[in-house]
């Protein structure tokens, strides 16, 4: 599976009602684009796909939708990093599904 397929699968799973989508090296979740983008007005009321992998958080801005079209609430509300791509806190739990 290539990266684009993995992103699409995670997005579909989260849009279908999952809170987190786990992969071998981390997980995906939905983020509040407005808060993650440091309150950028063009991201108001938008949901974005967020990837937590090892010690990085990657925001996938090509996967975004209006909150009004999403039946799930965002679980990620900040970048959570130190400005250098390193997470400031550990994920509460990481489960590996094979």
N, C-alpha and C positions, 0 to 999 in steps of 0.2 A: 504494500500500500504506500503510495507516495504522500508527501506532506499535504497537498491540496485535498486528497481523498480523506486523510485523517481529519483535517479541519472541517470538511463538509460533514463527515460522520458525527463529529463532536457537536457541530452546530445543529444538525437535525435532531440528535438525541436531546440536547438541551431545549430546543424549541418544542419537542414532543413532551416535555414535562420533567426531565431530569434536573437535579440540582447541581450535580457535578458529573463529569464524564471522565473516567479514569483511563489512562494509558500506562504502558510499562514504566515510563520515566516521569510521570506527573499526572496532572489533570487539567481539564478545561472547565470553565464556569462562565456565567453571564456577568458582565460588569455594567455599572452605571457610567455610560460614556461621558456624561456631563462632569461627574466628579473625578473620573480617571483623567480626563483631559484638562484638569485644573480649571474647571468651570468655564470651558469654552462655550459661548452661547450657541454655536452651530451644532453642538452635541446635546442640547437640551432635549429631554424626553427620549433619548436614544439608548438602546442596549447594544453592547459590543461583546464579541467573543474574546475571552481572556484565557491565556495559556500559562499555567505554572509548570515549569520544567526545571528540575534541579534547583538552582538558586536564582532563577530568572522569572520575571513576569513579562509576557509578550502580549500586547494588545493587538488583535487582528482587526484593523479598521476596514478591511474589505468584507467583514461579516458584521453587519450592523442593521438594526431594524428599529422602527418606532416602538416605544413602550406600549402604545395602544394596541399594537398587533401581536404582542407577546403576552402569553398567559402566565409567565413566570416573573418573579421579582429578581433583580440583580443580587448576586451574592458577593460580588467584589465592588468595593466603593472607592478604593484608593489604589495607587500604583504599588504601594507597599515596598518600594525599593529606596535605596540610599542615594539615588541619582547616578549610580554607576552600574545599574542593572542587578545589584545584589539585593535580595529580599531582606528587609529589616526584621522579619519575624518568620518563624517556621510555620508551615501549614499544620493545622491541628492534627490531621491524620492523613496518611497516604496509604491507600490500599492498592495492591497490584492485582489486576485481573488478567489472566492469561487467555 
